[in-house]
Amino acid sequence: MGKYDGLEKYLENVQIKLSYAEIENIIGSEFPPSASTDRTWWRNTMNPTRKQAHAWLNAGWKVLKVDLGNNVTFVPQQKKDKL
């Protein structure tokens, strides 16, 4: 076991839970109504029509769960290539 293995395990299991209001503040805009009523709006897809998903996927995160109209939990994607 290496000195920093604990840090690696911790970071692999980090979750970020943001309220809709927090995300709207970050993006500087309100969500469309479908973000509160259609769970597929939060799908982890690189579909060209789902630009919102590109934001979290390109940053290395994915949506784990959604409480529609309230909050979203993001987790890191699977490990990427080492630098």
Residue, then its C-alpha position, 0 to 999 in steps of 0.5 A: m500500500g502506497k503513501y497516497d492510496g488513501l487520498e486516491k480512494y477518497l477522491e474516487n468516491v467524492q460526490i458533489k450535490l448541488s441544488y438547482a438554485e446553485i447550478e442556475n447561479i453558476i450558469g447565470s440562467e434558469f433551467p428550462p422547465s424540462a429539467s424539473t420534469d424530465r429525468t432524461w434531461w439529466r442523462n449522461t450522454m454526448n448526444p448533440t442535442r444535450k449540451q448540458a450533459h457535455a458540461w459535466l461529462n467534459a469536466g470528468w463528472k457524471v450525474l449519479k442521481v437527480d431529485l427533480g426540481n431540487n438537486v443533482t448529485f455528480v460523481p467523478q467518471q471512471k479513471k481517465d488515462k494517467l498524466 
